[in-house]
Amino acid sequence: MLLCVEVEASVLSPSTALWAGSVEGWEEMLDALDVVSPLIDDVRPGLAFLEMHGIAGDARAWMAQTRTALAPFEQTLRLGAGSNKIVARAAAYVADGSICEPGSECELLALLPLTLLDIEAEVIERLMLLGIERLGDLAALPHGPFVRRFGAAAAGWHELARGIDRRPFVPRSRAVAIEASIFGEGRAVDEAQIFFALRMLLTRVGADLARCGKRAGMLHLALELEDAETCTFDVPLAMPTANERTMFDMLRAKLEGATFESAIVGLRVQARQLEEGGEAQALFGADDFDPQRVAVTIARLEAMLGERITRATTREAHLLEERFAYQQFELPRKVMFDRTEAPHALVPQLRLLEVREIAVELRAREPAMVDGQTVMQCVGPWRIAERSFTISPVTRDEYDVVLEDGTFARIYRQNTHWYMRGVYE
């Protein structure tokens, strides 16, 4: 069972997804919820779900424990419990402290507004123009025609309106601060002293990264000057790493073109964008470029030019001079596992069924009814002729039809009889 924790300010404005508190304050609230459950899905500031499987007690006890943990923050909360995210949030929306029992999900969701799905206001307006104002109205629509009209995302909305939530539970990661600093230990007036101190700090940072099993995707360098000014540099790494030499080469390249008004009296290096695991290694090293070497080269060019490197890209435009634009150059980056799924077109596949005879009514010589269901769309016919050496030729006319329940099927007529050949998936 999941427990929904929502700050009332965001419940009152679900479409805008705003929360009155600060992001830092929300992170502190999430840390306080660790006493309730170690698995917390931080959806956005003001909304989180807790996985309560295996936690002692019942839903009432969990809610009481949650209120006690968050009492110091003086925020008005709405809590709800359910079998998945949409059901738990719907329970919190209906009334603070509500619990949705298994089997009553559709009844709970039926009267709730479409804004609970967090979809665009323009889409909600289109749905309301069609008379769809509640989740129950949306759930009653035939799945196939609704998805074809509103696109692939509509399949998820339709399932959510029926209490089916396939969105994964993603536990929040624990923040690990890895940094090293030197302050008040003298002053540096030449680059050799700065690089020596920087090497010392990176040795400590690299050791901390290795100890935690992390690697850094970016370094943040802060230099405190004798005149009380502070200079900061954000240095992205081509590949997340914990290697001290690689991090030093990047920072040194970044500083080679920098000048300062006064001596440096303090340094701080912070590792950011931490990732799990070790270094990603190329399978064919001799055939691959070294992204770290490219990154160091780019950093040196930026230090010499004094500005960010951009790249030209083409775009469609009527005027010739508007057909290109400059964009910020991003460092080549390799990851061991690609966690994002590239969008791809879904190609329907015909699944052949056991051939059975069906009842078909014609209108204008095309199938209009199939086994009592209205044909929403029809394409065809295609004349198929099968010949063999032993039997006489057999011909049939095949059609692709979309039925009112969303089924996409292949049917055919042979002589005066109609048959079902298969369905598309």
Secondary structure, DSSP 8 states (H G I E B T S, - for coil): -EEEEEEHHHHHSTTTT--SS-HHHHHHHHHHGGGT-S-EEEEETTEEEEE-TT-SS-HHHHHHHHHHHHGGGT--EEEEEESSHHHHHHHHHHSTTEE--TT-HHHHHTTSBGGGG---HHHHHHHHHTT--BHHHHHTS-HHHHHHHH-THHHHHHHHHTT--------------EEEEEEEEEEE-SHHHHHHHHHHHHHHHHHHHHHHTEEEEEEEEEEEETTS-EEEEEEEEEEEE--HHHHHHHHHHHHTT---SS-EEEEEEEEEEEEESS----SSGGGS--HHHHHHHHHHHHHHHTS--EEEEE---SSGGGSEEEEE-------SS--S---------EEEEEEEEE-EEEETTEEEEETTEEEEEEEEEEEEEE--SSS--EEEEEEEEEETTS-EEEEEEETTEEEEEEEE-
